[in-house]
Amino acid sequence: MPRRRRRIISTIVLLVCTYIGGQLWDIHRVGHLNRDRTADCAIVLGAAAWHDKPSPVLEERLNHAIVLYKTGKAKFIILTGGYGKGAKHAESEVGSDYCVRMGVPENALRVEKESGNTLDNLREAKKIMGDEKWKSALLVSDPWHLKRARRMATDLGLEVYVSATPSSKFKSMKAKSKFLFEEFLLYHSYLLTGK
């Protein structure tokens, strides 16, 4: 292979690796932005429910939203997430029951049961915010989910601030790496397709 061609290929590979590395770092950075914000509400992005109980991932998100509510950072909590395949309970219903058990009054909760993915979570949350005339929200999810979710929310015209769960159920390096690379792919898929 001629030297010039090798140099071009090497440059392209270096640029691609630099771009990917920069994007992975930015996904991490956005998920760890300053959490010291207040807003009208906290939007809890959906995660799996195990029958009538939250999965560990959903429980972490709910716990963080409850702290935001109890410390006055958010006056209300919007719970998102519909029915998983074959599920009898919507993720948001399970989340609402959990919040009430943890001392959040029902009148501080808003529940939507229609959404099936992050973009739909945010569309349904936007409807609730519009009905309630709320202007701003804290976006609650796992740290590495938040760059994509924030971009979607911004594209929908929502004023949101990221508020990542301080701990995550994704503990092992393998689980973290898988989640991070999936978010990289999902973020770019959203940029390309709007879905």
C-alpha positions, 0 to 999 in steps of 0.5 A: 500500500502506498505511503500516502494512502496509509497516511490518509487511512491512519488520519481517518482512523485517528479522527474517528477514534478521537470523535468517539472518545470525545462523545463518550467523555461528553456523555459521562460529563453531562451525566455528572453536571452540577445537581444544585438546581430547583425546578417546578417538577422532576421528570422520572424517566421510565425503567422496567418494573418487575410486576408491581415492584420497581426494578433496581434501576427504576428504584434508584431513579425514584429514590433520587426524585423523592430526595429532590421533592423532600429537599424542595428542589422539585415541587412535583414529580412526573412519573413516566413509563407505560406497560411493558410487554405482557405487564399488568402494571405500568412503570409509572403506576409502580413508581407512584405506589413506591413514592407514596409508600416512601412518604410523597403525597399523592397530590404531588405526583403526576402519572402518565401511562402511555409512553414506551421509550425515552422520547415518548416519556418526554412528550407525555411529560411535556403535556402534563407540564403544559396542563399544569403551566410548569416551566422547568423540570429536573430530568432524573435518570442514570448519568449516562442516559441524560445527554440523549434525554436532555437533547430530546427534551430541548428539541421538544422545547422543554426547559430541563436540567439534568439530575442524575441518580447519585448511585447506579445499579450498573456497577461492573466495568462490563455493565458500565461499558455496555451502557455507555456504548449503547448510549453512544449509539442511541444518541447518534441514532436519535440525531440521524432519525429523530427517534 
